[in-house]
């Protein structure tokens, strides 16, 4: 099922609306999402500001890039070990 894709800024604004006292059911209806999505967002982004969310996204991207780099290096090391172990 394809749903709407919300940005971190939009998510934080929705969470701030909930903190202001708007009921979760009303927010979900207004923004077209289910309550499970709201509570997942609250667990991940609860208490964050927009700048914190942007920093989180940058760190996740950097982490993804570093994991790929480590995987590539491990693969290179494995290939070199295989080449080194063969008798020529």
MOPAC internal coordinates of N, CA, C and O (Angstrom, degrees):
PM7 1SCF
backbone

  N    0.0000 0     0.00 0     0.00 0    0    0    0
  C    1.4465 1     0.00 0     0.00 0    1    0    0
  C    1.5234 1   108.79 1     0.00 0    2    1    0
  O    1.2310 1   120.51 1   -53.77 1    3    2    1
  N    1.2965 1   116.63 1   126.23 1    3    2    1
  C    1.4596 1   121.38 1   179.27 1    5    3    2
  C    1.5174 1   109.84 1   -89.02 1    6    5    3
  O    1.2310 1   121.12 1   -52.46 1    7    6    5
  N    1.3149 1   115.46 1   127.54 1    7    6    5
  C    1.4503 1   120.49 1   179.41 1    9    7    6
  C    1.5113 1   110.24 1  -116.88 1   10    9    7
  O    1.2310 1   121.16 1     2.49 1   11   10    9
  N    1.2991 1   115.38 1  -177.51 1   11   10    9
  C    1.4478 1   120.59 1   176.50 1   13   11   10
  C    1.5080 1   109.72 1   -72.84 1   14   13   11
  O    1.2310 1   120.82 1   -29.15 1   15   14   13
  N    1.2849 1   116.04 1   150.85 1   15   14   13
  C    1.4545 1   121.67 1   177.19 1   17   15   14
  C    1.5181 1   107.42 1  -110.22 1   18   17   15
  O    1.2310 1   120.48 1   -64.09 1   19   18   17
  N    1.3222 1   116.69 1   115.91 1   19   18   17
  C    1.4497 1   122.04 1  -178.62 1   21   19   18
  C    1.5207 1   109.69 1   -99.68 1   22   21   19
  O    1.2310 1   120.63 1   -36.33 1   23   22   21
  N    1.3254 1   116.41 1   143.67 1   23   22   21
  C    1.4564 1   120.60 1   174.57 1   25   23   22
  C    1.5175 1   109.29 1   -80.88 1   26   25   23
  O    1.2310 1   121.01 1   -14.16 1   27   26   25
  N    1.3224 1   115.68 1   165.84 1   27   26   25
  C    1.4634 1   119.42 1   179.36 1   29   27   26
  C    1.5242 1   110.96 1   -60.99 1   30   29   27
  O    1.2310 1   120.64 1   143.26 1   31   30   29
  N    1.3304 1   116.39 1   -36.74 1   31   30   29
  C    1.4606 1   120.22 1   179.39 1   33   31   30
  C    1.5170 1   110.90 1   -63.20 1   34   33   31
  O    1.2310 1   120.82 1   136.66 1   35   34   33
  N    1.3345 1   116.03 1   -43.34 1   35   34   33
  C    1.4596 1   119.88 1   179.61 1   37   35   34
  C    1.5310 1   110.90 1   -65.52 1   38   37   35
  O    1.2310 1   120.73 1   139.71 1   39   38   37
  N    1.3262 1   116.21 1   -40.29 1   39   38   37
  C    1.4585 1   120.59 1   179.75 1   41   39   38
  C    1.5250 1   110.34 1   -61.82 1   42   41   39
  O    1.2310 1   120.61 1   134.16 1   43   42   41
  N    1.3188 1   116.44 1   -45.84 1   43   42   41
  C    1.4618 1   119.92 1  -178.60 1   45   43   42
  C    1.5226 1   111.02 1   -65.75 1   46   45   43
  O    1.2310 1   120.10 1   142.39 1   47   46   45
  N    1.3262 1   117.41 1   -37.61 1   47   46   45
  C    1.4657 1   119.71 1   177.08 1   49   47   46
  C    1.5216 1   111.16 1   -64.29 1   50   49   47
  O    1.2310 1   120.52 1   141.50 1   51   50   49
  N    1.3366 1   116.61 1   -38.50 1   51   50   49
  C    1.4644 1   119.94 1   177.62 1   53   51   50
  C    1.5300 1   109.81 1   -65.18 1   54   53   51
  O    1.2310 1   120.18 1   137.40 1   55   54   53
  N    1.3258 1   117.26 1   -42.60 1   55   54   53
  C    1.4667 1   120.47 1   178.42 1   57   55   54
  C    1.5252 1   111.49 1   -64.60 1   58   57   55
  O    1.2310 1   120.69 1   144.58 1   59   58   57
  N    1.3300 1   116.28 1   -35.42 1   59   58   57
  C    1.4640 1   119.73 1   177.33 1   61   59   58
  C    1.5216 1   111.00 1   -67.80 1   62   61   59
  O    1.2310 1   120.34 1   145.49 1   63   62   61
  N    1.3340 1   116.95 1   -34.51 1   63   62   61
  C    1.4614 1   120.02 1   175.49 1   65   63   62
  C    1.5281 1   110.06 1   -62.53 1   66   65   63
  O    1.2310 1   120.86 1   140.08 1   67   66   65
  N    1.3330 1   115.97 1   -39.92 1   67   66   65
  C    1.4660 1   119.64 1   178.95 1   69   67   66
  C    1.5252 1   110.21 1   -66.33 1   70   69   67
  O    1.2310 1   120.30 1   141.80 1   71   70   69
  N    1.3280 1   117.04 1   -38.20 1   71   70   69
  C    1.4644 1   120.24 1   177.70 1   73   71   70
  C    1.5229 1   111.41 1   -66.32 1   74   73   71
  O    1.2310 1   120.73 1   152.94 1   75   74   73
  N    1.3291 1   116.21 1   -27.06 1   75   74   73
  C    1.4614 1   120.44 1   179.75 1   77   75   74
  C    1.5198 1   112.13 1   -75.40 1   78   77   75
  O    1.2310 1   120.38 1   168.18 1   79   78   77
  N    1.3363 1   116.88 1   -11.82 1   79   78   77
  C    1.4570 1   118.73 1   175.45 1   81   79   78
  C    1.5104 1   115.63 1   118.58 1   82   81   79
  O    1.2310 1   119.40 1  -179.40 1   83   82   81
  N    1.3155 1   118.75 1     0.60 1   83   82   81
  C    1.4636 1   120.25 1   177.76 1   85   83   82
  C    1.5249 1   108.11 1   -75.93 1   86   85   83
  O    1.2310 1   120.30 1   -41.80 1   87   86   85
  N    1.3116 1   117.03 1   138.20 1   87   86   85
  C    1.4631 1   121.74 1  -178.71 1   89   87   86
  C    1.5273 1   110.27 1   -66.48 1   90   89   87
  O    1.2310 1   121.54 1   -32.93 1   91   90   89
  N    1.3258 1   114.67 1   147.07 1   91   90   89
  C    1.4641 1   121.05 1  -179.16 1   93   91   90
  C    1.5253 1   110.47 1   -61.33 1   94   93   91
  O    1.2310 1   120.07 1   138.97 1   95   94   93
  N    1.3149 1   117.48 1   -41.03 1   95   94   93
  C    1.4634 1   120.55 1  -179.28 1   97   95   94
  C    1.5276 1   110.99 1   -61.30 1   98   97   95
  O    1.2310 1   120.73 1   139.60 1   99   98   97
  N    1.3344 1   116.20 1   -40.40 1   99   98   97
  C    1.4608 1   120.49 1   179.42 1  101   99   98
  C    1.5267 1   111.24 1   -67.00 1  102  101   99
  O    1.2310 1   120.74 1   138.94 1  103  102  101
  N    1.3300 1   116.20 1   -41.06 1  103  102  101
  C    1.4640 1   119.92 1   177.79 1  105  103  102
  C    1.5234 1   111.33 1   -63.09 1  106  105  103
  O    1.2310 1   120.91 1   137.34 1  107  106  105
  N    1.3214 1   115.86 1   -42.66 1  107  106  105
  C    1.4583 1   120.02 1  -179.03 1  109  107  106
  C    1.5228 1   111.12 1   -63.46 1  110  109  107
  O    1.2310 1   121.11 1   138.57 1  111  110  109
  N    1.3028 1   115.49 1   -41.43 1  111  110  109
  C    1.4634 1   119.72 1   178.46 1  113  111  110
  C    1.5252 1   110.56 1   -66.66 1  114  113  111
  O    1.2310 1   120.27 1   137.97 1  115  114  113
  N    1.3131 1   117.09 1   -42.03 1  115  114  113
  C    1.4631 1   122.23 1  -177.38 1  117  115  114
  C    1.5285 1   111.44 1   -64.27 1  118  117  115
  O    1.2310 1   120.53 1   139.17 1  119  118  117
  N    1.3297 1   116.59 1   -40.83 1  119  118  117
  C    1.4641 1   120.54 1  -174.59 1  121  119  118
  C    1.5232 1   113.17 1  -100.25 1  122  121  119
  O    1.2310 1   119.62 1   178.73 1  123  122  121
  N    1.3236 1   118.34 1    -1.27 1  123  122  121
  C    1.4499 1   121.71 1   175.81 1  125  123  122
  C    1.5209 1   114.03 1    70.49 1  126  125  123
  O    1.2310 1   120.38 1  -132.54 1  127  126  125
  N    1.3070 1   116.88 1    47.46 1  127  126  125
  C    1.4628 1   120.82 1   179.06 1  129  127  126
  C    1.5199 1   108.35 1  -136.25 1  130  129  127
  O    1.2310 1   120.55 1   -10.72 1  131  130  129
  N    1.3260 1   116.55 1   169.28 1  131  130  129
  C    1.4612 1   119.09 1   178.75 1  133  131  130
  C    1.5281 1   109.50 1   -96.79 1  134  133  131
  O    1.2310 1   121.19 1   -15.60 1  135  134  133
  N    1.3020 1   115.32 1   164.40 1  135  134  133
  C    1.4641 1   119.86 1  -176.96 1  137  135  134
  C    1.5256 1   111.41 1   -67.78 1  138  137  135
  O    1.2310 1   119.87 1   150.31 1  139  138  137
  N    1.3342 1   117.86 1   -29.69 1  139  138  137
  C    1.4637 1   120.11 1   176.96 1  141  139  138
  C    1.5241 1   110.78 1   -61.16 1  142  141  139
  O    1.2310 1   120.86 1   138.66 1  143  142  141
  N    1.3054 1   115.97 1   -41.34 1  143  142  141
  C    1.4670 1   120.76 1   177.86 1  145  143  142
  C    1.5101 1   109.85 1   -61.00 1  146  145  143
  O    1.2310 1   120.12 1   135.73 1  147  146  145
  N    1.3169 1   117.37 1   -44.27 1  147  146  145
  C    1.4590 1   120.74 1   179.43 1  149  147  146
  C    1.5184 1   111.01 1   -58.58 1  150  149  147
  O    1.2310 1   120.25 1   133.14 1  151  150  149
  N    1.3256 1   117.13 1   -46.86 1  151  150  149
  C    1.4655 1   119.68 1  -177.03 1  153  151  150
  C    1.5293 1   111.82 1   -70.28 1  154  153  151
  O    1.2310 1   120.09 1   148.60 1  155  154  153
  N    1.3343 1   117.42 1   -31.40 1  155  154  153
  C    1.4759 1   119.81 1   173.33 1  157  155  154
  C    1.5193 1   110.27 1   -64.41 1  158  157  155
  O    1.2310 1   120.69 1   136.91 1  159  158  157
  N    1.3265 1   116.29 1   -43.09 1  159  158  157
  C    1.4701 1   120.22 1   177.62 1  161  159  158
  C    1.5180 1   110.27 1   -63.00 1  162  161  159
  O    1.2310 1   120.68 1   138.37 1  163  162  161
  N    1.3146 1   116.30 1   -41.63 1  163  162  161
  C    1.4630 1   119.98 1  -178.49 1  165  163  162
  C    1.5224 1   110.69 1   -62.48 1  166  165  163
  O    1.2310 1   120.57 1   141.81 1  167  166  165
  N    1.3324 1   116.51 1   -38.19 1  167  166  165
  C    1.4646 1   120.45 1   178.40 1  169  167  166
  C    1.5282 1   111.12 1   -66.74 1  170  169  167
  O    1.2310 1   120.66 1   143.34 1  171  170  169
  N    1.3285 1   116.34 1   -36.66 1  171  170  169
  C    1.4641 1   119.74 1  -176.74 1  173  171  170
  C    1.5221 1   112.86 1   -86.52 1  174  173  171
  O    1.2310 1   120.05 1   136.87 1  175  174  173
  N    1.3224 1   117.51 1   -43.13 1  175  174  173
  C    1.4637 1   121.46 1  -172.06 1  177  175  174
  C    1.5272 1   114.06 1  -110.32 1  178  177  175
  O    1.2310 1   119.54 1  -177.55 1  179  178  177
  N    1.3146 1   118.48 1     2.45 1  179  178  177
  C    1.4552 1   121.27 1  -176.48 1  181  179  178
  C    1.5186 1   112.45 1   -58.31 1  182  181  179
  O    1.2310 1   120.08 1   -51.62 1  183  182  181
  N    1.3167 1   117.46 1   128.38 1  183  182  181
  C    1.4616 1   122.26 1   178.20 1  185  183  182
  C    1.5163 1   114.65 1    82.88 1  186  185  183
  O    1.2310 1   119.85 1  -176.63 1  187  186  185
  N    1.3169 1   117.89 1     3.37 1  187  186  185
  C    1.4665 1   120.48 1  -179.56 1  189  187  186
  C    1.5240 1   110.35 1   -91.49 1  190  189  187
  O    1.2310 1   122.14 1   -25.98 1  191  190  189
  N    1.3227 1   113.50 1   154.02 1  191  190  189
  C    1.4585 1   119.06 1   169.42 1  193  191  190
  C    1.5279 1   107.31 1   -98.02 1  194  193  191
  O    1.2310 1   120.46 1    -6.21 1  195  194  193
  N    1.3039 1   116.73 1   173.79 1  195  194  193
  C    1.4605 1   120.38 1  -178.51 1  197  195  194
  C    1.5253 1   110.93 1   -63.75 1  198  197  195
  O    1.2310 1   120.25 1   141.40 1  199  198  197
  N    1.3323 1   117.12 1   -38.60 1  199  198  197
  C    1.4659 1   119.44 1   179.31 1  201  199  198
  C    1.5330 1   111.01 1   -66.94 1  202  201  199
  O    1.2310 1   120.23 1   145.50 1  203  202  201
  N    1.3276 1   117.16 1   -34.50 1  203  202  201
  C    1.4696 1   120.44 1   176.14 1  205  203  202
  C    1.5247 1   110.78 1   -63.74 1  206  205  203
  O    1.2310 1   120.55 1   138.87 1  207  206  205
  N    1.3178 1   116.55 1   -41.13 1  207  206  205
  C    1.4653 1   120.67 1  -179.52 1  209  207  206
  C    1.5206 1   110.78 1   -66.50 1  210  209  207
  O    1.2310 1   120.39 1   140.65 1  211  210  209
  N    1.3200 1   116.86 1   -39.35 1  211  210  209
  C    1.4631 1   119.51 1   177.57 1  213  211  210
  C    1.5247 1   110.51 1   -63.68 1  214  213  211
  O    1.2310 1   120.79 1   138.73 1  215  214  213
  N    1.3214 1   116.10 1   -41.27 1  215  214  213
  C    1.4682 1   120.84 1   178.51 1  217  215  214
  C    1.5287 1   110.29 1   -64.66 1  218  217  215
  O    1.2310 1   120.07 1   139.82 1  219  218  217
  N    1.3298 1   117.46 1   -40.18 1  219  218  217
  C    1.4507 1   121.88 1   177.46 1  221  219  218
  C    1.5276 1   110.49 1   -60.28 1  222  221  219
  O    1.2310 1   120.46 1   136.16 1  223  222  221
  N    1.3147 1   116.72 1   -43.84 1  223  222  221
  C    1.4591 1   120.89 1   179.63 1  225  223  222
  C    1.5258 1   110.58 1   -63.58 1  226  225  223
  O    1.2310 1   120.28 1   138.41 1  227  226  225
  N    1.3405 1   117.07 1   -41.59 1  227  226  225
  C    1.4618 1   120.55 1   177.80 1  229  227  226
  C    1.5283 1   111.00 1   -62.68 1  230  229  227
  O    1.2310 1   120.39 1   137.68 1  231  230  229
  N    1.3260 1   116.87 1   -42.32 1  231  230  229
  C    1.4605 1   120.64 1   180.00 1  233  231  230
  C    1.5281 1   111.64 1   -66.55 1  234  233  231
  O    1.2310 1   120.34 1   141.70 1  235  234  233
  N    1.3279 1   116.96 1   -38.30 1  235  234  233
  C    1.4599 1   119.90 1   177.43 1  237  235  234
  C    1.5210 1   110.75 1   -65.00 1  238  237  235
  O    1.2310 1   120.37 1   140.42 1  239  238  237
  N    1.3181 1   116.90 1   -39.58 1  239  238  237
  C    1.4684 1   120.88 1   177.81 1  241  239  238
  C    1.5256 1   110.47 1   -65.28 1  242  241  239
  O    1.2310 1   120.30 1   136.41 1  243  242  241
  N    1.3158 1   117.03 1   -43.59 1  243  242  241
  C    1.4620 1   120.62 1   178.46 1  245  243  242
  C    1.5225 1   110.71 1   -63.64 1  246  245  243
  O    1.2310 1   120.25 1   139.42 1  247  246  245
  N    1.3185 1   117.12 1   -40.58 1  247  246  245
  C    1.4580 1   121.43 1   178.23 1  249  247  246
  C    1.5261 1   110.98 1   -62.47 1  250  249  247
  O    1.2310 1   120.39 1   137.31 1  251  250  249
  N    1.3269 1   116.86 1   -42.69 1  251  250  249
  C    1.4625 1   121.39 1   177.96 1  253  251  250
  C    1.5128 1   110.99 1   -61.11 1  254  253  251
  O    1.2310 1   120.71 1   136.94 1  255  254  253
  N    1.3296 1   116.24 1   -43.06 1  255  254  253
  C    1.4587 1   121.67 1  -179.72 1  257  255  254
  C    1.5317 1   111.05 1   -65.38 1  258  257  255
  O    1.2310 1   120.25 1   137.82 1  259  258  257
  N    1.3275 1   117.13 1   -42.18 1  259  258  257
  C    1.4613 1   121.01 1   179.80 1  261  259  258
  C    1.5261 1   111.73 1   -67.81 1  262  261  259
  O    1.2310 1   120.00 1   142.27 1  263  262  261
  N    1.3221 1   117.61 1   -37.73 1  263  262  261
  C    1.4587 1   120.18 1   177.18 1  265  263  262
  C    1.5263 1   110.75 1   -63.01 1  266  265  263
  O    1.2310 1   120.52 1   139.86 1  267  266  265
  N    1.3189 1   116.62 1   -40.14 1  267  266  265
  C    1.4664 1   120.38 1   177.76 1  269  267  266
  C    1.5238 1   110.24 1   -64.17 1  270  269  267
  O    1.2310 1   120.20 1   139.30 1  271  270  269
  N    1.3301 1   117.22 1   -40.70 1  271  270  269
  C    1.4594 1   121.94 1   179.05 1  273  271  270
  C    1.5271 1   111.00 1   -62.19 1  274  273  271
  O    1.2310 1   120.25 1   135.24 1  275  274  273
  N    1.3229 1   117.12 1   -44.76 1  275  274  273
  C    1.4677 1   121.26 1   178.79 1  277  275  274
  C    1.5264 1   110.48 1   -64.33 1  278  277  275
  O    1.2310 1   119.81 1   138.79 1  279  278  277
  N    1.3094 1   117.97 1   -41.21 1  279  278  277
  C    1.4640 1   121.04 1   179.19 1  281  279  278
  C    1.5300 1   110.57 1   -63.31 1  282  281  279
  O    1.2310 1   120.22 1   138.04 1  283  282  281
  N    1.3283 1   117.18 1   -41.96 1  283  282  281
  C    1.4654 1   120.82 1   178.05 1  285  283  282
  C    1.5247 1   111.08 1   -63.18 1  286  285  283
  O    1.2310 1   120.15 1   138.36 1  287  286  285
  N    1.3241 1   117.31 1   -41.64 1  287  286  285
  C    1.4585 1   120.63 1   179.25 1  289  287  286
  C    1.5250 1   111.05 1   -66.77 1  290  289  287
  O    1.2310 1   119.63 1   140.24 1  291  290  289
  N    1.3209 1   118.32 1   -39.76 1  291  290  289
  C    1.4559 1   121.31 1   178.40 1  293  291  290
  C    1.5265 1   110.50 1   -63.61 1  294  293  291
  O    1.2310 1   120.49 1   140.91 1  295  294  293
  N    1.3184 1   116.66 1   -39.09 1  295  294  293
  C    1.4582 1   121.00 1   177.25 1  297  295  294
  C    1.5232 1   110.80 1   -65.24 1  298  297  295
  O    1.2310 1   119.94 1   137.02 1  299  298  297
  N    1.3180 1   117.72 1   -42.98 1  299  298  297
  C    1.4586 1   121.54 1   177.23 1  301  299  298
  C    1.5226 1   111.26 1   -60.89 1  302  301  299
  O    1.2310 1   120.25 1   138.14 1  303  302  301
  N    1.3214 1   117.12 1   -41.86 1  303  302  301
  C    1.4606 1   120.96 1   179.63 1  305  303  302
  C    1.5279 1   110.80 1   -64.75 1  306  305  303
  O    1.2310 1   120.26 1   140.67 1  307  306  305
  N    1.3143 1   117.11 1   -39.33 1  307  306  305
  C    1.4542 1   120.81 1   179.40 1  309  307  306
  C    1.5249 1   110.72 1   -65.23 1  310  309  307
  O    1.2310 1   119.96 1   137.76 1  311  310  309
  N    1.3161 1   117.67 1   -42.24 1  311  310  309
  C    1.4643 1   121.77 1   178.56 1  313  311  310
  C    1.5226 1   109.73 1   -63.52 1  314  313  311
  O    1.2310 1   119.98 1   136.35 1  315  314  313
  N    1.3219 1   117.63 1   -43.65 1  315  314  313
  C    1.4605 1   120.71 1   179.20 1  317  315  314
  C    1.5294 1   111.22 1   -63.12 1  318  317  315
  O    1.2310 1   119.53 1   140.31 1  319  318  317
  N    1.3154 1   118.51 1   -39.69 1  319  318  317
  C    1.4602 1   121.57 1   177.97 1  321  319  318
  C    1.5305 1   111.00 1   -63.26 1  322  321  319
  O    1.2310 1   120.48 1   138.72 1  323  322  321
  N    1.3319 1   116.69 1   -41.28 1  323  322  321
  C    1.4587 1   120.61 1   178.75 1  325  323  322
  C    1.5282 1   111.14 1   -64.32 1  326  325  323
  O    1.2310 1   120.64 1   137.36 1  327  326  325
  N    1.3140 1   116.38 1   -42.64 1  327  326  325
  C    1.4596 1   121.12 1   179.17 1  329  327  326
  C    1.5330 1   109.79 1   -65.25 1  330  329  327
  O    1.2310 1   120.28 1   139.26 1  331  330  329
  N    1.2941 1   117.07 1   -40.74 1  331  330  329
  C    1.4556 1   123.21 1  -178.34 1  333  331  330
  C    1.5142 1   111.98 1   -67.99 1  334  333  331
  O    1.2310 1   119.95 1   148.27 1  335  334  333
  N    1.3310 1   117.70 1   -31.73 1  335  334  333
  C    1.4653 1   120.52 1  -176.51 1  337  335  334
  C    1.5207 1   113.08 1   -80.85 1  338  337  335
  O    1.2310 1   118.96 1   163.78 1  339  338  337
  N    1.3057 1   119.58 1   -16.22 1  339  338  337
  C    1.4622 1   122.54 1   179.52 1  341  339  338
  C    1.5062 1   110.19 1   -75.39 1  342  341  339
  O    1.2310 1   121.29 1   -34.90 1  343  342  341
  N    1.3230 1   115.14 1   145.10 1  343  342  341
  C    1.4588 1   120.58 1   176.39 1  345  343  342
  C    1.5165 1   109.66 1   -92.08 1  346  345  343
  O    1.2310 1   120.45 1   -51.05 1  347  346  345
  N    1.3033 1   116.75 1   128.95 1  347  346  345
  C    1.4610 1   120.41 1  -179.21 1  349  347  346
  C    1.4909 1   110.21 1  -102.87 1  350  349  347
  O    1.2310 1   120.10 1   180.00 1  351  350  349

